[in-house]
Amino acid sequence: MRFDDALPAGTVHIEYNPLTRSFCGFAVKSRWIGTATDMHVATVGADMETTPLNSVSGPGFYAIGPSRQQAWEDGGKNCVLFGARIADPQGKQYFHQSANPAVGFTRLCV
């Protein structure tokens, strides 16, 4: 989403595997499909440390991912931080709707 544009650029998908206690994230475009634009998706732990495995960036025609991260436990729930962005062909960036602009991640616990 962008403040000046009500149409979303895509969707962030987060999957959780209870057997491995891990999360997987990817972003799929809903606009500019077939045009290579800058994309990013991340699923990170409580330390917010990014690695090539949990943070994926680059040009994408349709989607980007997967990013993978082990869950951390908080209050008996398994948690992850996630974030995503998609740029339009002119380079304007769209961030996932619940992103904290100062941090860039949203917390998810299951």
Backbone as JSON, one array per atom type, in Angstrom:
{
  "sequence": "MRFDDALPAGTVHIEYNPLTRSFCGFAVKSRWIGTATDMHVATVGADMETTPLNSVSGPGFYAIGPSRQQAWEDGGKNCVLFGARIADPQGKQYFHQSANPAVGFTRLCV",
  "N": [[0.84, -1.18, 0.0], [0.33, 2.3, -0.53], [0.37, 5.62, 0.74], [-0.63, 7.52, -1.02], [-2.02, 6.05, -2.91], [-4.64, 3.97, -3.27], [-4.91, 1.4, -4.25], [-3.77, -1.89, -3.81], [-0.48, -3.27, -4.35], [0.12, -5.9, -4.3], [0.12, -9.12, -2.61], [1.06, -10.39, 0.55], [2.13, -13.52, 1.61], [2.19, -15.69, 4.33], [3.31, -18.65, 5.61], [3.07, -21.3, 8.0], [4.82, -23.95, 9.48], [4.07, -26.34, 11.68], [5.43, -28.66, 12.4], [8.16, -28.21, 11.98], [8.41, -25.85, 13.24], [8.68, -23.42, 11.79], [8.57, -20.53, 9.64], [7.48, -19.41, 6.41], [7.74, -17.08, 3.83], [6.31, -15.19, 1.12], [5.81, -12.89, -1.61], [3.3, -11.79, -3.84], [2.56, -10.24, -6.86], [-0.14, -8.01, -7.73], [-0.39, -6.08, -9.52], [1.28, -4.66, -12.38], [2.1, -7.06, -13.48], [4.22, -9.31, -15.09], [6.04, -7.39, -15.74], [9.29, -6.63, -14.89], [9.99, -5.63, -11.7], [11.37, -4.11, -8.74], [11.41, -6.14, -5.87], [10.76, -7.37, -2.54], [10.89, -9.62, 0.21], [10.66, -10.7, 3.58], [11.17, -12.8, 6.4], [11.79, -12.68, 9.62], [13.61, -13.24, 12.72], [13.32, -12.54, 16.3], [15.58, -11.03, 16.81], [15.83, -9.48, 14.59], [17.7, -9.87, 12.6], [18.88, -10.11, 9.34], [19.38, -12.51, 6.73], [20.65, -14.22, 3.78], [18.88, -16.36, 3.55], [16.51, -15.69, 4.95], [15.69, -13.27, 3.95], [14.79, -11.94, 0.96], [15.5, -10.34, -2.05], [15.1, -8.54, -5.14], [14.66, -8.21, -8.77], [11.39, -8.93, -9.93], [8.95, -10.66, -11.87], [6.43, -11.68, -11.29], [6.3, -12.77, -8.66], [8.04, -13.07, -5.46], [10.28, -14.84, -3.36], [10.95, -17.96, -1.73], [11.15, -16.79, 1.69], [12.67, -17.87, 4.66], [12.3, -18.71, 8.14], [13.07, -19.73, 11.45], [10.75, -20.06, 14.1], [10.29, -18.04, 17.06], [9.58, -18.43, 20.51], [6.96, -16.99, 22.34], [5.17, -16.39, 25.08], [4.0, -18.93, 24.87], [3.32, -19.07, 22.22], [4.26, -19.37, 18.75], [6.35, -17.23, 17.0], [7.06, -14.71, 14.45], [8.65, -12.09, 12.6], [7.56, -10.2, 9.83], [7.9, -8.79, 6.53], [7.33, -6.92, 3.51], [7.84, -5.55, 0.24], [6.97, -3.93, -2.81], [7.95, -2.48, -5.81], [6.77, -0.04, -8.16], [6.87, 0.31, -11.8], [8.08, 2.82, -12.08], [9.57, 3.05, -9.83], [8.41, 3.78, -7.39], [7.71, 2.8, -4.1], [5.76, 0.23, -2.57], [4.5, -0.86, 0.45], [3.8, -3.64, 2.69], [0.55, -3.72, 4.17], [0.28, -3.54, 7.03], [2.7, -2.64, 7.91], [5.13, -1.25, 10.07], [6.38, 1.84, 9.62], [8.78, 2.76, 10.74], [10.13, 0.47, 11.5], [9.52, -1.58, 9.68], [8.58, -4.16, 9.78], [6.06, -6.6, 10.6], [4.61, -8.22, 13.36], [3.82, -11.64, 13.79], [2.1, -14.17, 15.42], [1.41, -17.54, 16.16]],
  "CA": [[0.0, 0.0, 0.0], [0.95, 3.63, -0.47], [-0.54, 6.64, 1.25], [-1.24, 8.26, -2.13], [-2.6, 5.12, -3.88], [-5.46, 3.02, -2.51], [-4.86, 0.06, -4.82], [-2.6, -2.65, -3.38], [0.42, -3.74, -5.39], [0.24, -7.36, -4.23], [-0.27, -9.78, -1.37], [2.1, -11.12, 1.27], [1.65, -14.79, 2.14], [3.05, -16.27, 5.36], [2.91, -20.01, 5.96], [3.71, -21.81, 9.2], [4.91, -25.41, 9.56], [4.18, -26.66, 13.1], [6.38, -29.75, 12.61], [9.52, -27.66, 12.03], [8.32, -24.55, 13.92], [9.29, -22.43, 10.91], [7.69, -19.73, 8.8], [7.91, -19.2, 5.03], [7.02, -15.93, 3.29], [6.5, -14.77, -0.27], [4.94, -11.8, -2.06], [2.78, -11.98, -5.19], [2.05, -9.0, -7.43], [-1.47, -7.91, -8.32], [-0.24, -5.03, -10.53], [2.54, -4.69, -13.14], [2.43, -8.47, -13.7], [4.98, -9.51, -16.33], [7.07, -6.36, -15.82], [10.26, -6.81, -13.81], [10.12, -4.51, -10.77], [12.06, -4.47, -7.51], [10.54, -6.77, -4.87], [11.46, -7.84, -1.34], [10.11, -10.29, 1.25], [11.52, -11.16, 4.68], [10.61, -13.38, 7.62], [12.96, -12.61, 10.49], [13.43, -13.57, 14.12], [13.21, -11.45, 17.26], [16.78, -10.19, 16.73], [15.68, -8.71, 13.34], [18.87, -10.09, 11.76], [18.54, -10.66, 8.02], [20.35, -13.38, 6.07], [20.15, -14.58, 2.45], [17.8, -17.34, 3.65], [15.25, -15.15, 5.47], [15.41, -11.98, 3.32], [15.0, -12.14, -0.48], [15.24, -9.13, -2.83], [15.53, -8.55, -6.53], [13.59, -7.97, -9.73], [10.43, -10.02, -10.08], [7.88, -10.48, -12.85], [5.15, -12.08, -10.71], [6.38, -13.05, -7.22], [9.37, -13.22, -4.89], [10.33, -15.69, -2.19], [10.5, -17.89, -0.34], [12.04, -16.46, 2.79], [12.4, -18.86, 5.72], [12.79, -18.35, 9.47], [12.61, -20.47, 12.63], [9.92, -19.29, 15.02], [10.71, -17.9, 18.44], [8.42, -18.62, 21.38], [6.59, -15.86, 23.2], [3.89, -16.66, 25.73], [3.44, -20.18, 24.39], [3.02, -18.99, 20.79], [5.4, -19.3, 17.85], [6.28, -15.9, 16.4], [7.99, -14.28, 13.42], [8.43, -10.76, 12.04], [7.58, -10.3, 8.37], [7.77, -7.55, 5.79], [7.42, -7.05, 2.05], [7.62, -4.34, -0.55], [6.97, -4.08, -4.27], [8.08, -1.18, -6.47], [6.13, 0.06, -9.47], [7.89, 0.49, -12.84], [8.76, 4.1, -11.9], [10.38, 2.96, -8.63], [7.69, 4.08, -6.15], [7.62, 1.58, -3.31], [4.53, -0.13, -1.87], [4.82, -1.72, 1.59], [2.63, -4.4, 3.17], [-0.39, -2.8, 4.8], [0.44, -3.35, 8.47], [4.1, -2.36, 8.21], [5.54, -0.11, 10.88], [7.36, 2.51, 8.77], [10.07, 2.91, 11.43], [10.78, -0.83, 11.62], [9.32, -2.29, 8.43], [8.12, -5.53, 10.0], [4.85, -6.86, 11.38], [4.76, -9.43, 14.17], [2.77, -12.65, 13.63], [2.25, -15.29, 16.35], [0.37, -18.58, 16.02]],
  "C": [[0.89, 1.24, 0.0], [-0.09, 4.61, 0.03], [-1.3, 7.32, 0.11], [-1.87, 7.35, -3.2], [-3.34, 4.02, -3.11], [-5.4, 1.59, -3.04], [-3.62, -0.68, -4.34], [-1.78, -3.14, -4.57], [0.53, -5.26, -5.39], [-0.2, -7.86, -2.87], [0.94, -10.49, -0.77], [1.47, -12.39, 1.82], [2.67, -15.31, 3.14], [2.48, -17.64, 5.7], [3.69, -20.47, 7.17], [3.68, -23.33, 9.18], [5.1, -25.78, 11.04], [5.16, -27.8, 13.38], [7.82, -29.24, 12.75], [9.58, -26.34, 12.8], [9.0, -23.46, 13.08], [8.23, -21.75, 10.06], [8.33, -19.58, 7.42], [7.09, -18.03, 4.49], [7.31, -15.72, 1.82], [5.5, -13.69, -0.6], [4.57, -12.04, -3.51], [2.18, -10.66, -5.67], [0.59, -9.11, -7.83], [-1.5, -6.81, -9.39], [1.13, -5.19, -11.18], [3.03, -6.13, -13.36], [3.11, -8.6, -15.06], [6.03, -8.44, -16.56], [8.0, -6.54, -14.63], [10.34, -5.53, -12.98], [10.8, -5.02, -9.51], [11.07, -5.01, -6.49], [11.39, -7.24, -3.7], [10.46, -8.54, -0.43], [11.08, -10.8, 2.31], [10.67, -11.75, 5.78], [11.78, -13.49, 8.58], [12.59, -12.91, 11.94], [13.39, -12.33, 15.0], [14.41, -10.51, 17.21], [16.79, -9.29, 15.49], [16.9, -8.83, 12.43], [18.44, -10.71, 10.44], [19.72, -11.46, 7.47], [19.83, -13.66, 4.66], [19.0, -15.59, 2.48], [16.48, -16.72, 4.08], [14.88, -13.79, 4.87], [15.78, -12.07, 1.84], [14.6, -10.86, -1.22], [15.68, -9.33, -4.27], [14.38, -8.23, -7.46], [12.68, -9.18, -9.84], [9.36, -9.67, -11.09], [6.51, -10.72, -12.22], [5.2, -12.18, -9.19], [7.84, -13.09, -6.79], [9.27, -14.05, -3.61], [10.87, -17.04, -2.6], [11.59, -17.35, 0.59], [11.67, -17.39, 3.94], [13.02, -18.43, 7.03], [12.22, -19.27, 10.53], [11.78, -19.53, 13.5], [10.65, -19.09, 16.34], [9.45, -17.98, 19.29], [8.21, -17.4, 22.26], [5.22, -16.15, 23.78], [3.22, -17.92, 25.24], [3.06, -20.16, 22.93], [4.32, -18.92, 20.01], [5.28, -18.04, 17.0], [7.34, -15.69, 15.33], [7.66, -12.81, 13.11], [8.47, -10.9, 10.53], [7.42, -8.92, 7.75], [7.89, -7.82, 4.31], [7.24, -5.68, 1.41], [7.69, -4.7, -2.03], [7.08, -2.67, -4.84], [7.32, -1.21, -7.78], [7.21, 0.31, -10.52], [8.66, 1.81, -12.74], [9.62, 4.13, -10.63], [9.7, 3.35, -7.34], [7.44, 2.78, -5.4], [6.28, 1.46, -2.58], [4.91, -1.13, -0.78], [3.59, -2.48, 2.04], [1.85, -3.53, 4.14], [-0.13, -2.53, 6.27], [1.87, -3.01, 8.87], [4.25, -1.15, 9.11], [6.62, 0.61, 10.09], [8.73, 2.64, 9.42], [10.84, 1.59, 11.47], [10.68, -1.61, 10.32], [8.82, -3.7, 8.56], [6.82, -5.54, 10.79], [5.06, -8.17, 12.12], [3.56, -10.34, 13.96], [3.08, -13.79, 14.6], [1.1, -16.25, 16.16], [0.48, -19.58, 17.13]]
}
